[in-house]
Structures are given as structure tokens and as C-alpha cells.
Amino acid sequence: MIPFLNLRAQYAKIQGQVEAAALGVLRSGHYVLGEEVSAFEEEFAAYCGTRHAIAVNTGTSALHLALLAAGIVAGDEVITTPFTFVATAAAIRYIGARPVFVDINPKTFNIDTAQIEGAITPRTRAILPVHLYGQMANMNDILLIAAKHGLAVIEDACQAHGALYDGQRAGSLGLSGCFSFYPGKNLGAYGEGGMVVTSNDEQANQIRLLRDWGQDRRYHHVVNGYNYRMDAIQGAVLRVKLRELEAWTEARRAHARHYSKLLGGSAVIIPQENEGSRHVWHIFAVRVEDRDGLRSFLTREGIETGLHYPIPVHLQPAHADLGYFRGDFPHAEAAANSVLSLPIYPELAEREVEIVAELAIQDVSVA
Ligand SMILES: *Cc1c(COP(=O)(O)O)cnc(C)c1O
């Protein structure tokens, strides 16, 4: 049996440090924000190469606050991808703004920057690229288009902790960048967590206010804020785990190279790492013609796989009112029907990668 994710195996390796950190918080009497969270913010900002990091309770809240701080209001349009987790679009809609989707580049699964300018209208205010699966979108194009049209760029880096684009970290290229520490992410809390990083002082101040009821001092509320604060336990745990992140990312990268070597040249189409890009392999999504067939076969053989994502956001019932239809984004729709995520996590054994690859090849060569 090879699970899709094995968080217990990861926990076993860092158990002593994590339990000491959590116990320290339990005994401290301070459970929300506080010293551990501030220290984690400083360490995460340093890791991302930004002046500020503001810890929040989820990646979705990070996106919500980054959009609010960028001045997005109801009726504004934000250009993004339909091939993402639903949170990207949901955060835009929390404000009453409209997600305007642009199809993906089928080679990278990220927004097709050649189609962005065609989607800009007088109401467009921002571009929200998603660094899907752990590889950054074409930020060079995105930043040029944004500068030309006076748009803000907010990065959804919820799957891309530590990814690089021309040597620059995910989250550090736009006005702000948003991260999730959901347990299954490359850097995961033992509960929920999120972060906004930015080098813009004004954005940082505004996001700090918004995450904590809009207070500039206790019980003095200058804006209508939210309760989006990070728990102290998560801050303490994430400090421990941040120290492991580079080694974990290198292990993911080794697995990706191994998969690619074994699957290369077969009918299983492997994902690519772009030139000048460091992919952090949150997801290793292959493409095959009979995706559901391969998935059932691997399940029968005891190998768990994932689907990221089976329905693009523009075809989700919750977002039908946006007025999109099947056929609007053919590359996103084709990807949704053909991608299959194979197990890839640091604790996976090399032999397990081989077993998964051998079985996948066996299935597609029979088909
Ligand atoms: C996980 C994720 C989010 C949301 O993060 P949460 O912490 O679950 O709220 C947003 N966007 C993308 C691309 C994600 O993968």
C-alpha cells in the first residue's frame, strides 16, 4: 500500500522538536499570534526574500486580505486561471469582485500569458496568477502586462513554498504573495494556517490591521476587519518545519527526476520543469488518455492517487452565475479530464517511486 500522502511518517521524524514547541506554547498562556507567530513571520519573510510576512489563519484568508489591501472592491475584475483550487476564485468573490478566467498553457498548467491582454477590460484591477503544482507562472510576462495596464499582481503561491523564478522566490515578485499551510501543503501546519508576504510597507500595515479586527490599538477599530489571526501553536510548529523545508523540497525534486526518468518515453506524459524555474513539486501530475482507467488500476494495486482538479472552477455549480460554459477554456477542461497526481512526498522511498512508475507503464501499455 502506497498512500498519496503520509503525514504520520513526516511527524515521526520531527516529533521531538514539534512536541517541545507545542508544549512551550501550551505552557506559555499565549495562544493567538504572540512571539512564536512573530518569529515565524520574520523567518518566513527572510526565506521568501520579502520585507514583511503577515501570518493568518488560512491561505484563503491570505488571498482575501491581499486583494482587499490592493484596493479591490465590488464590481472590479481580477484575471486568474480556472484550473486551480476553488479558493482562488472564492477569495475574489468574497469581495464581490469578478474572477475573469484565462485558459492555461497545457504544457505548464499555468495561466497562458499570451491570452491575458485579451481579457483586460476597463474594470480590470489585478492579475492573480496561481503557481500551480509548485511551479511559478510566467511572471516576466505577467509583470510586464500588469505594468503596462496599471494592474496589481497578487501571487497565489499556496502550492509553491520555496519555488524560484529566475532566482526569485514565489511570493516576492508581485505586490504580495499568498501561502497556505494546510497540512498537506509542502509546508503544513497541524491545523490551518496561511501567510501574506510583501515588500510594500503600506500593504503590510493594511493586512496586519485587517487580520485582527482592524485594530490599530486594543479596542480601537480603524477599518472593518476580520478574525484571521494565526494560532500560536501553528506558528511554533511551522518554525520547526520551516527548518526542514529545503531538505524536503530537494527530496521531492529527486522523486520528480526519478519518476521522469522512469516514465519518459512511455504513454504517460510527464510534467516539465521550465527553464530558469525551480519546481517544488507539490503535485506530480501526469497526463494519460484513460486517466480513470489508470487511477482504478493503481487503486486496485494499493496505490493511492489524486485528482487536481477534476472540474475547472468555471464549470463548478457554485460559480455558474459567472456565465461561463463548457468549451470556454479547452486546455483547462482537457487537463481536468486527463491529469492524475502520483504520490510525491519527501518520505516516499525510491523503491516506491519505481513501483508506481512500473505499474503505470504496465497499465498504459496494455491499454
Ligand atoms: C490550498 C490552496 C488555497 C487555499 O488555502 P487554504 O489554506 O486551504 O485556505 C488557495 N489556492 C491554492 C492554489 C491552493 O492550493
The ligand as a Tripos MOL2 file, in Angstrom:
@<TRIPOS>MOLECULE
LIG
   15    15     1     0     0
SMALL
NO_CHARGES

@<TRIPOS>ATOM
      1 C1         -4.6180   25.2650   -0.7030 C.3       1 LIG1
      2 C2         -4.8590   26.3420   -1.6920 C.ar      1 LIG1
      3 C3         -5.5540   27.5270   -1.3620 C.ar      1 LIG1
      4 C4         -6.2690   27.7180   -0.0670 C.3       1 LIG1
      5 O1         -5.5420   27.5180    1.0720 O.3       1 LIG1
      6 P1         -6.2860   27.1250    2.4460 P.3       1 LIG1
      7 O2         -5.2020   27.2280    3.4510 O.co2     1 LIG1
      8 O3         -6.8200   25.7430    2.2930 O.co2     1 LIG1
      9 O4         -7.3660   28.1250    2.6670 O.co2     1 LIG1
     10 C5         -5.6460   28.5160   -2.3170 C.ar      1 LIG1
     11 N1         -5.1230   28.3560   -3.5550 N.ar      1 LIG1
     12 C6         -4.4740   27.2380   -3.9130 C.ar      1 LIG1
     13 C7         -3.8990   27.1410   -5.2860 C.3       1 LIG1
     14 C8         -4.3420   26.1830   -3.0090 C.ar      1 LIG1
     15 O5         -3.7260   25.0640   -3.3920 O.3       1 LIG1
@<TRIPOS>BOND
     1     1     2 1
     2     2     3 ar
     3     2    14 ar
     4     3     4 1
     5     3    10 ar
     6     4     5 1
     7     5     6 1
     8     6     7 2
     9     6     8 1
    10     6     9 1
    11    10    11 ar
    12    11    12 ar
    13    12    13 1
    14    12    14 ar
    15    14    15 1
@<TRIPOS>SUBSTRUCTURE
     1 LIG1         1 GROUP 0 **** ****
